[in-house]
């Protein structure tokens, strides 16, 4: 590796899509949540800053994880910058500190409330990997520590980056959408553990597949991939959500179907999860996360009565 490519590998830029997209999508949703889409220069600036915050925070999370997992990565991913020697610990810590500090500084430019959300998120991303917490050692705490910032707090931060500076009230819709996203990530977070079982076991991390076995853990994870999206469709049909009913209902239904397809892939050959980090189900789960963000953006950016007659 060249030094520059090593820094890119430490940051893992392909993982930045979902958090950046989340900030963008829920910022756009907030801009249209009142029934009429309105995006002024200040809103656009806050969304752009929010996307940058999400990217920086994800870089810091990736870097700190590799710092404290270097011995596990010597088994699972020896080609990564730290176990391969392409980067030193000092260089990795420099990236981590700068990325964390940058995310806090930029969030403060948006609103103090967002700064507190980002600070708590930063603490959780550190707690997952670093001492004295290192929640990744316990199967339940690990998934919750991942799902809270990446699933629940991401929609909240994106929405509030627009709503709070405007002085807009935060509707119940946000908490329902964030809860669905968080529940989904509780299950989806486990998919990264299957291919890493050997190194995790050696490193003292009792992940869900190590604790319950591959087949049983798949059965535990499966409902989290379907139920949250079915819940979005049902709450839309019942009129609980104020966004565009057509987008929310059919978007939730489509996500539920993709979730069922993912479950089928998992159940059909769960052992295949342990042999590759790019199992087709992982791709579908990442796609579901991004698609759910697009559904949220469209549901509130579009006129709320658009195609409403085609939804229950």
TABELTA-V516308 format. One record per residue. N is the residue number from 1. RES is the residue in three letters. OMEGA is omega in degrees with one decimal (* if undefined). NEAR is the number of other C-alpha atoms within 12 Angstrom. Layout:
# TABELTA-V516308
n->N res->RES omega->OMEGA near->NEAR
n->N res->RES omega->OMEGA near->NEAR
This chain:
# TABELTA-V516308
n->1 res->UNK omega->165.7 near->17
n->2 res->UNK omega->-179.2 near->12
n->3 res->UNK omega->-178.9 near->17
n->4 res->UNK omega->179.8 near->14
n->5 res->UNK omega->177.2 near->16
n->6 res->UNK omega->176.7 near->26
n->7 res->UNK omega->176.6 near->29
n->8 res->UNK omega->179.6 near->24
n->9 res->UNK omega->177.1 near->28
n->10 res->UNK omega->-178.9 near->41
n->11 res->UNK omega->-177.9 near->33
n->12 res->UNK omega->-172.0 near->24
n->13 res->UNK omega->179.7 near->25
n->14 res->UNK omega->178.6 near->17
n->15 res->UNK omega->-177.9 near->27
n->16 res->UNK omega->-174.3 near->28
n->17 res->UNK omega->-175.1 near->27
n->18 res->UNK omega->179.1 near->33
n->19 res->UNK omega->178.5 near->38
n->20 res->UNK omega->178.1 near->36
n->21 res->UNK omega->179.5 near->36
n->22 res->UNK omega->178.4 near->45
n->23 res->UNK omega->178.8 near->46
n->24 res->UNK omega->-174.4 near->43
n->25 res->UNK omega->-176.7 near->43
n->26 res->UNK omega->170.7 near->50
n->27 res->UNK omega->176.9 near->47
n->28 res->UNK omega->177.5 near->43
n->29 res->UNK omega->179.0 near->48
n->30 res->UNK omega->-179.0 near->49
n->31 res->UNK omega->-179.3 near->44
n->32 res->UNK omega->-172.1 near->33
n->33 res->UNK omega->-179.6 near->37
n->34 res->UNK omega->-179.6 near->26
n->35 res->UNK omega->176.7 near->22
n->36 res->UNK omega->-178.2 near->22
n->37 res->UNK omega->-179.8 near->24
n->38 res->UNK omega->-177.6 near->24
n->39 res->UNK omega->178.3 near->23
n->40 res->UNK omega->-175.8 near->16
n->41 res->UNK omega->180.0 near->13
n->42 res->UNK omega->177.8 near->22
n->43 res->UNK omega->-178.8 near->33
n->44 res->UNK omega->178.8 near->27
n->45 res->UNK omega->-179.7 near->23
n->46 res->UNK omega->177.0 near->38
n->47 res->UNK omega->179.7 near->41
n->48 res->UNK omega->176.7 near->30
n->49 res->UNK omega->178.6 near->33
n->50 res->UNK omega->176.7 near->47
n->51 res->UNK omega->179.2 near->37
n->52 res->UNK omega->177.3 near->34
n->53 res->UNK omega->-178.7 near->44
n->54 res->UNK omega->179.3 near->46
n->55 res->UNK omega->179.6 near->38
n->56 res->UNK omega->-178.9 near->38
n->57 res->UNK omega->178.6 near->47
n->58 res->UNK omega->175.7 near->41
n->59 res->UNK omega->179.5 near->42
n->60 res->UNK omega->179.8 near->41
n->61 res->UNK omega->179.2 near->45
n->62 res->UNK omega->-177.2 near->40
n->63 res->UNK omega->-178.2 near->43
n->64 res->UNK omega->176.8 near->39
n->65 res->UNK omega->-179.8 near->35
n->66 res->UNK omega->177.9 near->40
n->67 res->UNK omega->-175.5 near->34
n->68 res->UNK omega->178.1 near->31
n->69 res->UNK omega->-172.7 near->36
n->70 res->UNK omega->-179.9 near->33
n->71 res->UNK omega->175.6 near->24
n->72 res->UNK omega->-179.5 near->27
n->73 res->UNK omega->175.3 near->29
n->74 res->UNK omega->178.2 near->25
n->75 res->UNK omega->-172.2 near->22
n->76 res->UNK omega->-173.6 near->29
n->77 res->UNK omega->-174.9 near->25
n->78 res->UNK omega->-180.0 near->20
n->79 res->UNK omega->179.9 near->20
n->80 res->UNK omega->-171.6 near->34
n->81 res->UNK omega->-176.7 near->34
n->82 res->UNK omega->178.2 near->35
n->83 res->UNK omega->178.9 near->26
n->84 res->UNK omega->-179.3 near->22
n->85 res->UNK omega->-179.3 near->22
n->86 res->UNK omega->174.6 near->24
n->87 res->UNK omega->175.9 near->30
n->88 res->UNK omega->176.3 near->23
n->89 res->UNK omega->179.1 near->23
n->90 res->UNK omega->178.7 near->16
n->91 res->UNK omega->179.4 near->23
n->92 res->UNK omega->178.4 near->36
n->93 res->UNK omega->177.6 near->27
n->94 res->UNK omega->177.6 near->22
n->95 res->UNK omega->-177.8 near->32
n->96 res->UNK omega->-177.0 near->33
n->97 res->UNK omega->-179.7 near->24
n->98 res->UNK omega->-179.0 near->22
n->99 res->UNK omega->176.7 near->29
n->100 res->UNK omega->-178.8 near->36
n->101 res->UNK omega->179.4 near->23
n->102 res->UNK omega->-179.7 near->30
n->103 res->UNK omega->178.8 near->36
n->104 res->UNK omega->-178.1 near->35
n->105 res->UNK omega->-178.2 near->25
n->106 res->UNK omega->178.7 near->32
n->107 res->UNK omega->178.3 near->41
n->108 res->UNK omega->177.5 near->24
n->109 res->UNK omega->-179.7 near->24
n->110 res->UNK omega->179.9 near->36
n->111 res->UNK omega->178.6 near->30
n->112 res->UNK omega->178.2 near->20
n->113 res->UNK omega->179.4 near->25
n->114 res->UNK omega->176.7 near->38
n->115 res->UNK omega->179.8 near->28
n->116 res->UNK omega->177.7 near->23
n->117 res->UNK omega->-179.3 near->34
n->118 res->UNK omega->178.4 near->42
n->119 res->UNK omega->178.2 near->29
n->120 res->UNK omega->177.1 near->24
n->121 res->UNK omega->178.8 near->37
n->122 res->UNK omega->178.4 near->41
n->123 res->UNK omega->-179.4 near->29
n->124 res->UNK omega->179.9 near->35
n->125 res->UNK omega->174.8 near->38
n->126 res->UNK omega->-176.5 near->36
n->127 res->UNK omega->179.1 near->29
n->128 res->UNK omega->-173.6 near->36
n->129 res->UNK omega->-167.1 near->34
n->130 res->UNK omega->175.0 near->26
n->131 res->UNK omega->2.7 near->19
n->132 res->UNK omega->-174.4 near->13
n->133 res->UNK omega->-177.7 near->19
n->134 res->UNK omega->-174.8 near->29
n->135 res->UNK omega->-179.9 near->28
n->136 res->UNK omega->178.2 near->37
n->137 res->UNK omega->-177.1 near->31
n->138 res->UNK omega->-171.5 near->26
n->139 res->UNK omega->-177.7 near->33
n->140 res->UNK omega->-179.9 near->28
n->141 res->UNK omega->-179.6 near->26
n->142 res->UNK omega->-177.4 near->35
n->143 res->UNK omega->178.8 near->39
n->144 res->UNK omega->-179.5 near->31
n->145 res->UNK omega->174.3 near->37
n->146 res->UNK omega->-173.2 near->41
n->147 res->UNK omega->-177.2 near->34
n->148 res->UNK omega->178.9 near->37
n->149 res->UNK omega->-172.2 near->42
n->150 res->UNK omega->-178.2 near->47
n->151 res->UNK omega->-173.8 near->42
n->152 res->UNK omega->-174.0 near->35
n->153 res->UNK omega->178.9 near->42
n->154 res->UNK omega->175.2 near->49
n->155 res->UNK omega->179.9 near->52
n->156 res->UNK omega->-179.2 near->44
n->157 res->UNK omega->-179.9 near->50
n->158 res->UNK omega->-179.1 near->53
n->159 res->UNK omega->-175.1 near->48
n->160 res->UNK omega->176.6 near->44
n->161 res->UNK omega->177.1 near->52
n->162 res->UNK omega->-171.6 near->44
n->163 res->UNK omega->-174.5 near->36
n->164 res->UNK omega->176.8 near->27
n->165 res->UNK omega->177.4 near->29
n->166 res->UNK omega->-172.3 near->24
n->167 res->UNK omega->179.6 near->15
n->168 res->UNK omega->172.8 near->17
n->169 res->UNK omega->177.8 near->18
n->170 res->UNK omega->-174.9 near->26
n->171 res->UNK omega->176.5 near->26
n->172 res->UNK omega->-179.9 near->19
n->173 res->UNK omega->-177.2 near->32
n->174 res->UNK omega->-176.0 near->37
n->175 res->UNK omega->176.6 near->26
n->176 res->UNK omega->178.9 near->31
n->177 res->UNK omega->179.9 near->46
n->178 res->UNK omega->177.9 near->36
n->179 res->UNK omega->178.1 near->30
n->180 res->UNK omega->179.0 near->41
n->181 res->UNK omega->180.0 near->49
n->182 res->UNK omega->178.9 near->36
n->183 res->UNK omega->177.7 near->37
n->184 res->UNK omega->-177.0 near->42
n->185 res->UNK omega->175.4 near->44
n->186 res->UNK omega->178.5 near->38
n->187 res->UNK omega->-175.3 near->42
n->188 res->UNK omega->-178.5 near->44
n->189 res->UNK omega->-177.7 near->40
n->190 res->UNK omega->-173.7 near->47
n->191 res->UNK omega->179.7 near->44
n->192 res->UNK omega->-173.7 near->33
n->193 res->UNK omega->-171.8 near->39
n->194 res->UNK omega->-178.0 near->39
n->195 res->UNK omega->-176.1 near->30
n->196 res->UNK omega->-172.1 near->33
n->197 res->UNK omega->-177.5 near->34
n->198 res->UNK omega->-179.4 near->25
n->199 res->UNK omega->179.3 near->26
n->200 res->UNK omega->179.5 near->32
n->201 res->UNK omega->179.2 near->27
n->202 res->UNK omega->-179.2 near->20
n->203 res->UNK omega->176.8 near->25
n->204 res->UNK omega->179.4 near->21
n->205 res->UNK omega->-178.4 near->29
n->206 res->UNK omega->-179.9 near->30
n->207 res->UNK omega->-178.0 near->35
n->208 res->UNK omega->179.3 near->38
n->209 res->UNK omega->176.1 near->37
n->210 res->UNK omega->-177.5 near->30
n->211 res->UNK omega->-172.9 near->25
n->212 res->UNK omega->-175.2 near->19
n->213 res->UNK omega->-174.0 near->22
n->214 res->UNK omega->-175.2 near->29
n->215 res->UNK omega->-177.6 near->25
n->216 res->UNK omega->179.7 near->18
n->217 res->UNK omega->176.3 near->32
n->218 res->UNK omega->178.2 near->38
n->219 res->UNK omega->177.4 near->24
n->220 res->UNK omega->-176.1 near->26
n->221 res->UNK omega->-169.3 near->37
n->222 res->UNK omega->-177.4 near->36
n->223 res->UNK omega->-178.7 near->27
n->224 res->UNK omega->-177.8 near->35
n->225 res->UNK omega->-175.6 near->46
n->226 res->UNK omega->-170.9 near->35
n->227 res->UNK omega->-179.2 near->31
n->228 res->UNK omega->-177.6 near->39
n->229 res->UNK omega->173.2 near->43
n->230 res->UNK omega->177.5 near->31
n->231 res->UNK omega->177.3 near->32
n->232 res->UNK omega->179.3 near->45
n->233 res->UNK omega->-178.5 near->38
n->234 res->UNK omega->-179.5 near->26
n->235 res->UNK omega->175.4 near->29
n->236 res->UNK omega->-179.7 near->33
n->237 res->UNK omega->-179.2 near->28
n->238 res->UNK omega->179.2 near->16
n->239 res->UNK omega->179.3 near->21
n->240 res->UNK omega->179.3 near->23
n->241 res->UNK omega->-174.9 near->31
n->242 res->UNK omega->-179.0 near->37
n->243 res->UNK omega->-179.2 near->45
n->244 res->UNK omega->-173.2 near->44
n->245 res->UNK omega->179.5 near->37
n->246 res->UNK omega->-177.9 near->36
n->247 res->UNK omega->-176.9 near->40
n->248 res->UNK omega->-178.4 near->50
n->249 res->UNK omega->-176.0 near->37
n->250 res->UNK omega->173.8 near->32
n->251 res->UNK omega->176.6 near->35
n->252 res->UNK omega->179.0 near->41
n->253 res->UNK omega->179.6 near->33
n->254 res->UNK omega->177.5 near->26
n->255 res->UNK omega->176.3 near->40
n->256 res->UNK omega->178.1 near->36
n->257 res->UNK omega->176.2 near->24
n->258 res->UNK omega->176.2 near->32
n->259 res->UNK omega->177.3 near->38
n->260 res->UNK omega->177.1 near->29
n->261 res->UNK omega->178.5 near->24
n->262 res->UNK omega->178.2 near->35
n->263 res->UNK omega->179.4 near->34
n->264 res->UNK omega->178.2 near->23
n->265 res->UNK omega->-179.8 near->25
n->266 res->UNK omega->-175.2 near->37
n->267 res->UNK omega->-176.5 near->23
n->268 res->UNK omega->-177.9 near->17
n->269 res->UNK omega->-176.4 near->19
n->270 res->UNK omega->-178.8 near->30
n->271 res->UNK omega->178.5 near->23
n->272 res->UNK omega->178.7 near->23
n->273 res->UNK omega->-175.4 near->32
n->274 res->UNK omega->-174.9 near->29
n->275 res->UNK omega->-177.5 near->20
n->276 res->UNK omega->177.8 near->22
n->277 res->UNK omega->-179.7 near->21
n->278 res->UNK omega->174.3 near->20
n->279 res->UNK omega->-178.6 near->25
n->280 res->UNK omega->179.9 near->23
n->281 res->UNK omega->178.2 near->35
n->282 res->UNK omega->178.4 near->34
n->283 res->UNK omega->179.8 near->24
n->284 res->UNK omega->-179.1 near->29
n->285 res->UNK omega->176.3 near->41
n->286 res->UNK omega->177.7 near->34
n->287 res->UNK omega->178.4 near->25
n->288 res->UNK omega->178.8 near->37
n->289 res->UNK omega->-178.9 near->46
n->290 res->UNK omega->179.8 near->32
n->291 res->UNK omega->178.7 near->31
n->292 res->UNK omega->177.0 near->46
n->293 res->UNK omega->177.5 near->42
n->294 res->UNK omega->177.8 near->32
n->295 res->UNK omega->179.6 near->38
n->296 res->UNK omega->-179.3 near->51
n->297 res->UNK omega->-178.3 near->37
n->298 res->UNK omega->-175.4 near->33
n->299 res->UNK omega->-177.8 near->46
n->300 res->UNK omega->176.8 near->40
n->301 res->UNK omega->177.8 near->33
n->302 res->UNK omega->173.5 near->32
n->303 res->UNK omega->-173.0 near->26
n->304 res->UNK omega->178.1 near->29
n->305 res->UNK omega->-179.1 near->21
n->306 res->UNK omega->-179.3 near->21
n->307 res->UNK omega->-176.7 near->19
n->308 res->UNK omega->-179.2 near->23
n->309 res->UNK omega->-179.6 near->14
n->310 res->UNK omega->177.1 near->15
n->311 res->UNK omega->179.3 near->24
n->312 res->UNK omega->* near->20
